[in-house]
Amino acid sequence: MSILGRLALLFVIVPLLELALLIQMGQWVGYWPTIGLVVFTGVTGAWLARMQGLRTMWRLRYDLANGRIPRQAIMDGMAVLAGGALLLAPGILTDLIGFSLLVPRTRHAIQKRIMARLERRLQEGAVNVRMAGGEIWTRSPDPRSADPISRDPMSPDPMSSSRSTGE
């Protein structure tokens, strides 16, 4: 899916779907219970995001204090941030996804799926990493390649600049 298609999905289709679900829920249970549910999920989500955020910060500090790279703590922090942001948006689907990112068990299951997909796309050579200065690093799709990481031939050689050679 193109970036434009993803943006359309994010900013047009999802809010329209959320609005339709809220209208349907309002017809089923009434106006005030629907408003109450939106307020309840917002307040509960803010509290849960705060608790999980603090827990993640403690895990980050613990890992750093013990000389470990805080991989899981960083991924948890990003998931908690995304979950909290989704809970700020009124809606049923965004609340479900937001809560699932705040509960550790479902958050870790989602992270595992995202990491597996990212690893698969890296192996396929479908992911490019852009570095400062316009360099593009890609993984070679040919597993027999001696150097699995190759630089885009159109970008300048970082070793040829006068800064890196000391001239």
C-alpha positions as CSV (number, residue, x, y, z in Angstrom):
1,M,0.0,0.0,0.0
2,S,1.3,3.4,-0.9
3,I,2.0,6.1,1.7
4,L,-1.0,8.1,0.3
5,G,-3.2,5.1,0.8
6,R,-2.0,4.6,4.3
7,L,-2.6,8.3,5.1
8,A,-6.1,8.1,3.7
9,L,-6.8,5.1,5.8
10,L,-5.5,6.8,8.9
11,F,-7.1,10.2,8.5
12,V,-10.3,9.5,6.6
13,I,-11.5,5.9,6.8
14,V,-10.7,5.2,10.4
15,P,-12.5,8.3,11.8
16,L,-15.5,7.7,9.6
17,L,-15.7,4.1,10.8
18,E,-15.3,5.3,14.4
19,L,-18.1,7.9,13.9
20,A,-20.4,5.2,12.5
21,L,-19.6,2.9,15.5
22,L,-20.3,5.7,18.0
23,I,-23.6,6.6,16.3
24,Q,-24.6,2.9,16.3
25,M,-23.7,2.5,19.9
26,G,-25.6,5.7,20.8
27,Q,-28.7,4.1,19.1
28,W,-28.3,0.9,21.1
29,V,-27.5,2.2,24.6
30,G,-28.4,5.9,24.4
31,Y,-26.6,9.2,24.1
32,W,-25.4,9.6,27.7
33,P,-24.1,6.1,28.2
34,T,-22.1,6.4,25.0
35,I,-20.6,9.8,26.1
36,G,-19.9,8.2,29.5
37,L,-18.1,5.3,27.8
38,V,-15.9,7.7,25.8
39,V,-15.0,9.6,29.0
40,F,-14.5,6.5,31.0
41,T,-12.1,5.0,28.4
42,G,-10.2,8.3,28.2
43,V,-9.7,8.6,32.0
44,T,-9.0,4.9,32.4
45,G,-6.6,4.9,29.5
46,A,-4.8,8.0,30.8
47,W,-4.3,6.3,34.2
48,L,-3.2,3.0,32.6
49,A,-0.8,4.8,30.2
50,R,0.7,6.6,33.2
51,M,1.2,3.4,35.2
52,Q,2.7,1.5,32.2
53,G,4.8,4.5,31.3
54,L,6.3,4.7,34.8
55,R,6.8,0.9,34.8
56,T,8.6,1.2,31.5
57,M,10.8,4.0,32.7
58,W,11.8,1.9,35.7
59,R,12.7,-1.0,33.4
60,L,14.7,1.3,31.2
61,R,16.7,2.7,34.2
62,Y,17.2,-0.8,35.5
63,D,18.6,-2.1,32.2
64,L,20.9,0.9,31.8
65,A,22.1,0.6,35.4
66,N,23.0,-3.0,34.8
67,G,24.8,-2.3,31.6
68,R,22.2,-3.8,29.3
69,I,20.7,-2.3,26.1
70,P,17.1,-1.5,27.0
71,R,15.5,-3.0,23.8
72,Q,12.3,-4.2,25.4
73,A,11.9,-1.1,27.5
74,I,12.3,1.1,24.4
75,M,9.7,-1.0,22.4
76,D,7.4,-0.9,25.4
77,G,7.8,2.9,25.7
78,M,6.9,3.4,22.1
79,A,3.9,1.0,22.4
80,V,2.7,2.8,25.6
81,L,3.0,6.2,23.8
82,A,1.0,5.0,20.8
83,G,-1.6,3.3,23.0
84,G,-2.0,6.5,25.1
85,A,-2.4,8.6,21.9
86,L,-5.0,6.2,20.5
87,L,-7.0,6.4,23.8
88,L,-7.1,10.2,23.5
89,A,-9.0,9.9,20.2
90,P,-12.7,9.2,20.9
91,G,-13.8,5.9,19.3
92,I,-14.3,2.3,19.9
93,L,-11.6,0.8,17.6
94,T,-8.9,3.2,18.6
95,D,-9.8,2.5,22.3
96,L,-9.5,-1.3,21.7
97,I,-6.1,-1.0,20.0
98,G,-5.0,1.6,22.6
99,F,-5.9,-0.6,25.5
100,S,-4.2,-3.6,23.8
101,L,-1.0,-1.6,23.6
102,L,-1.2,-0.8,27.3
103,V,-1.8,-4.3,28.6
104,P,1.6,-6.0,28.8
105,R,0.5,-9.4,27.6
106,T,-1.2,-8.1,24.4
107,R,1.4,-5.5,23.9
108,H,4.2,-8.1,23.8
109,A,2.1,-10.3,21.4
110,I,1.7,-7.3,19.1
111,Q,5.4,-6.4,19.3
112,K,6.3,-10.0,18.5
113,R,4.2,-9.8,15.3
114,I,5.6,-6.5,14.3
115,M,9.2,-7.6,14.8
116,A,8.6,-10.8,12.8
117,R,7.2,-8.8,10.0
118,L,10.1,-6.3,10.1
119,E,12.7,-9.1,10.1
120,R,10.9,-10.7,7.2
121,R,10.9,-7.5,5.2
122,L,14.6,-6.9,6.1
123,Q,15.4,-10.4,4.7
124,E,13.5,-9.7,1.6
125,G,15.4,-6.4,1.1
126,A,12.2,-4.4,1.2
127,V,13.5,-2.0,4.0
128,N,15.9,0.8,3.3
129,V,17.6,2.7,6.1
130,R,18.3,6.4,5.4
131,M,21.3,7.9,7.2
132,A,22.1,11.5,7.9
133,G,23.7,13.0,4.8
134,G,21.4,11.2,2.3
135,E,23.2,7.8,2.5
136,I,20.9,4.8,1.8
137,W,21.8,1.4,3.3
138,T,19.9,-1.6,2.1
139,R,20.1,-5.3,2.7
140,S,20.9,-7.3,-0.3
141,P,18.1,-9.6,-1.4
142,D,20.7,-12.2,-2.6
143,P,21.7,-14.4,0.4
144,R,24.8,-15.6,-1.4
145,S,26.2,-12.0,-1.4
146,A,29.4,-11.7,0.6
147,D,28.4,-8.4,2.0
148,P,24.7,-8.5,3.0
149,I,24.6,-4.8,3.7
150,S,25.3,-2.6,0.7
151,R,25.3,1.1,0.2
152,D,23.2,2.8,-2.5
153,P,25.6,3.5,-5.4
154,M,24.0,6.9,-6.0
155,S,25.0,8.2,-2.6
156,P,28.5,9.7,-2.1
157,D,31.1,7.5,-0.4
158,P,31.2,8.5,3.2
159,M,34.9,7.6,3.4
160,S,35.9,10.0,0.6
161,S,35.0,13.2,2.3
162,S,37.8,15.4,3.6
163,R,36.4,15.2,7.2
164,S,36.6,11.4,7.4
165,T,40.2,11.2,6.0
166,G,41.5,14.0,8.1
167,E,42.7,16.1,5.2
